Amino acid sequence: MSFSILTLLLLSGCTQNLSIVHPAGPAAATIATLWWVLLVGAAAIFVLVMVLLLLAFRVRNANDSSDQEHERRWIVGLGLAFPVTVLTALLAYGLVIGEHLMPRAVPELVTVGAEARQWAWRFTYADMPSFETDGVLHIPAGKPIDVQITSVDVIHSFWVPRLAGKLDAIPGHVNVLRIEADLPGEYDGVSAEFSGAGYRMHDFTVVAHDAESWSAFIAGETP
Amino acid sequence: MKDLIRLFVPLVLWLASFSAIYGLQAIMCRQGWDQILLIGGFGLAIALQSAVLLGLASRKYGASTKFVRQSSLALGLVGMLAVLWTFAPVVFLSACVAA
């Protein structure tokens, strides 16, 4: 219980800009739900184990064979069957979520590129081949976006916590991350992989446009 | 020495299978090969682990002392469970993401 209270107190210090528990898109919402399930589940199991531990101090020692048989059932049941069941359920849940987050072909898919370097981000747009932006990624709100992530020097990591999970930017390789913003607005992004002296300032902004503003952006007008 | 081999072969085989499946997935995705290869690798891992388990249970290759025999069979069973637990997702999950 104290663990849960402490966690909630610590969370109160989080600002929403980089908070995974303030999702602003479907992928981030899926990940946030997983996070809450893990937190609540872990807290419940922790409380259960602590209660059992306290009860164990109040029970007399096992002397006869029936008591030992009773203890064996507890060990097999809660010591083996329970963790195996919990871990199996979590594995299945994690695998289903992993499949759900895969960047599959969908209608109205928008593709952008994210190229990382020490310590800046450059973004390109499939709809505007000769156009690029530095430090700001423009996307339409309410549409799925595939971000093709790569790096020109060392490994970085593309992470917009309110829109999706993180994915590494690897030199010579392209990783694809599906992101989506439910509403227009600005969302903070950071590199989540240490990359040297300028790592702390290796951030960027995602600007999600409404339909009209996105059309203007694609047409080459100032966003 | 032979008893030592009986004890470490099951989990070393799982470790080698894991590395092989992991590497195969990377190459497969890079080359655009069909996922059936990965499922084939899973089947091969099961076959190899089964062969080890049967060998450890046999009179010809199994240990003569009770302790080593029981321990090696237990490790063989753990190796088989590890193969099923860690490799089974290759059958029903997407292995590659097209860039």
HADDOCK unambig.tbl for C-alpha pairs under 7 A between the chains (distance, minus, plus):
assign (segid A and resid 99 and name CA) (segid B and resid 93 and name CA) 6.93 0.50 0.50
assign (segid A and resid 99 and name CA) (segid B and resid 94 and name CA) 6.99 0.50 0.50
assign (segid A and resid 174 and name CA) (segid B and resid 99 and name CA) 6.14 0.50 0.50
assign (segid A and resid 175 and name CA) (segid B and resid 99 and name CA) 6.35 0.50 0.50
assign (segid A and resid 176 and name CA) (segid B and resid 99 and name CA) 5.93 0.50 0.50
